[in-house]
């Protein structure tokens, strides 16, 4: 059996005085400014405190007469016995709010794990695929998820410890494309779990607790329960705020570098009729090698070439070839059967699979 619903009256709250209005105002300010309610909005609801807070807040924000455009989506994982009780709770909550709910049992245990992301990664991949399907079938253009500032801090620290580049330090974006035509939005990234619990207390809303969230064998739970609290209770009381601030700064810098790289790519590359691309690398003389490497990241992204197995080392090698560094080869083969040739005239010719000029 799952842990029973947590009653709101057990949670002390600084938000109780205003009935949670400040929380609702903060979520409203984080929603897309234009056209959010013109099409169905899918809300991912697990039954936990964060998602209950998001759903009930959006229910308060949906314009009168458009309640039918708010659609609840619940993913029931096959990972524990209490999952069905969570689903029943979400169905009851949606019914009380007068909203339609779509739920699906996801077979996480039997799902392929080709990317090595483990059970947490498999669950996340299946969940987002399910949410995208619900949005496409309903004609929705936005999927709202309940990640908070605490989730953001955990994500940034998790990526730091695993090893990530500057873009990874940016953490989760406020919004991103989920699938073509559907945006994933996170309107609670500026709010903390303490804010969430306070709002639920003020609103008189209960929620479900997932006991697996306390299992510190999982990396994210280890950071959530063992690492960050010890930092905040010890010498780093503002650890969460510091991590999220670092994420915002890293995201801004990464965005600036990406913009500069895309501008350089547009100015100094040319797509040939056979699908290959030539890059005038002579124009990169004097530029920082990391920026040059980012030009090739932008090229792979623009052309839709396979990126999964491309690493920082591959892009650094391309930057070295661009500068004619001693010891660099004239021809290299990259993941996805992409061939790169140095023309000796300040040009690189990059030929995707099936486009090689070799007989």
Long-range contacts (C-beta under 8 A, 24 or more apart in sequence): 1-81, 1-82, 1-85, 2-80, 2-81, 2-82, 2-83, 2-85, 2-86, 2-208, 2-209, 2-210, 2-211, 3-82, 3-208, 3-209, 3-210, 3-211, 5-89, 5-206, 5-207, 5-208, 6-49, 6-206, 6-207, 6-208, 6-209, 7-206, 8-200, 8-201, 8-203, 8-204, 8-205, 8-206, 9-201, 9-204, 11-197, 11-198, 11-200, 11-201, 12-198, 12-201, 13-197, 13-198, 13-199, 13-201, 13-202, 14-198, 15-195, 15-198, 15-199, 15-201, 15-202, 16-198, 16-201, 16-202, 17-202, 18-202, 19-202, 19-203, 20-57, 20-198, 20-199, 20-202, 20-203, 23-53, 23-57, 23-191, 23-195, 23-196, 23-198, 23-199, 23-202, 24-57, 24-60, 24-61, 24-199, 26-190, 26-191, 26-195, 27-54, 27-57, 27-58, 27-61, 27-187, 27-188, 27-191, 28-61, 30-174, 30-186, 30-187, 30-188, 30-189, 30-190, 31-61, 31-185, 31-187, 32-142, 32-175, 32-183, 32-185, 35-141, 36-142, 37-62, 37-63, 37-66, 37-69, 38-141, 39-69, 39-139, 39-140, 39-141, 39-142, 40-69, 40-70, 40-71, 40-135, 40-138, 40-139, 40-140, 40-141, 41-69, 41-70, 41-71, 41-140, 41-141, 41-142, 41-143, 41-144, 42-71, 42-73, 42-131, 42-134, 42-135, 42-138, 42-140, 42-142, 42-143, 42-144, 43-70, 43-71, 43-72, 43-73, 43-143, 43-144, 44-73, 44-74, 44-75, 44-127, 44-131, 44-143, 44-144, 44-145, 44-146, 45-72, 45-73, 45-74, 45-90, 45-93, 45-94, 45-101, 45-146, 46-74, 46-75, 46-86, 46-90, 46-208, 46-210, 47-74, 47-86, 47-87, 47-89, 47-90, 47-93, 47-207, 47-208, 47-210, 48-146, 48-207, 48-208, 48-209, 48-210, 48-213, 49-193, 49-196, 49-197, 49-200, 49-207, 50-146, 50-147, 50-148, 50-151, 50-188, 50-193, 50-196, 51-145, 51-146, 52-93, 52-200, 52-205, 52-206, 52-207, 53-146, 53-188, 53-196, 53-199, 53-200, 53-203, 53-205, 54-144, 54-145, 54-146, 54-187, 54-188, 55-93, 55-94, 55-97, 55-99, 56-97, 56-203, 56-205, 57-199, 58-144, 59-97, 59-99, 67-98, 67-99, 68-100, 70-99, 71-99, 71-100, 71-101, 71-102, 71-134, 71-138, 71-140, 72-99, 72-100, 72-101, 72-102, 73-101, 73-102, 73-103, 73-130, 73-131, 73-134, 73-143, 74-101, 74-102, 74-103, 74-104, 75-103, 75-104, 75-106, 75-126, 75-127, 75-130, 75-131, 76-103, 76-104, 76-105, 76-106, 77-105, 77-106, 77-108, 77-123, 78-105, 78-106, 78-107, 78-108, 78-109, 79-108, 79-109, 79-119, 79-123, 79-212, 80-210, 80-211, 80-212, 82-210, 82-211, 85-208, 86-208, 86-210, 89-208, 102-134, 104-130, 106-130, 115-308, 120-218, 120-219, 120-220, 128-178, 128-184, 131-178, 131-184, 132-178, 132-179, 132-182, 135-178, 135-179, 135-182, 136-179, 136-181, 136-182, 140-182, 141-181, 141-182, 141-183, 142-182, 142-183, 142-184, 142-185, 143-178, 143-182, 143-183, 143-184, 143-185, 144-185, 144-186, 144-187, 145-184, 145-185, 145-186, 146-186, 146-188, 147-172, 147-186, 147-188, 147-189, 148-188, 148-189, 148-191, 148-192, 148-193, 148-195, 148-196, 149-189, 149-190, 149-191, 149-192, 149-240, 149-241, 149-244, 150-192, 150-193, 150-224, 150-228, 150-240, 151-189, 152-189, 152-243, 152-244, 152-247, 153-228, 153-239, 153-240, 153-243, 153-244, 153-247, 154-220, 154-223, 154-224, 154-228, 155-247, 156-243, 156-244, 156-246, 156-247, 157-223, 157-227, 157-228, 157-243, 158-219, 158-220, 158-223, 165-312, 166-250, 166-253, 166-254, 166-257, 167-250, 167-251, 167-254, 167-258, 169-246, 169-247, 169-250, 169-251, 169-254, 170-247, 170-248, 170-250, 170-251, 170-254, 171-244, 171-247, 171-250, 171-251, 173-251, 192-240, 257-290, 257-291, 257-294, 258-294, 258-298, 260-291, 260-294, 261-291, 261-294, 261-295, 261-297, 261-298, 262-298, 262-302, 264-291, 264-295, 265-295, 265-298, 265-299, 265-302, 269-299, 271-303, 274-351, 274-355, 274-357, 275-351, 275-352, 275-354, 275-355, 276-349, 276-350, 276-351, 276-352, 276-355, 276-357, 277-303, 277-349, 277-350, 278-343, 278-347, 278-348, 278-349, 278-350, 279-322, 279-347, 279-348, 279-350, 280-346, 280-347, 281-321, 281-322, 281-323, 281-346, 281-347, 281-348, 282-345, 282-346, 282-347, 283-346, 284-322, 284-323, 285-323, 289-316, 289-319, 289-320, 289-323, 290-319, 292-318, 292-319, 292-322, 292-323, 293-318, 293-319, 299-350, 303-352, 305-336, 305-338, 305-352, 306-335, 306-336, 306-338, 308-335, 309-335, 309-336, 310-334, 310-335, 310-336, 318-348, 321-348, 322-348
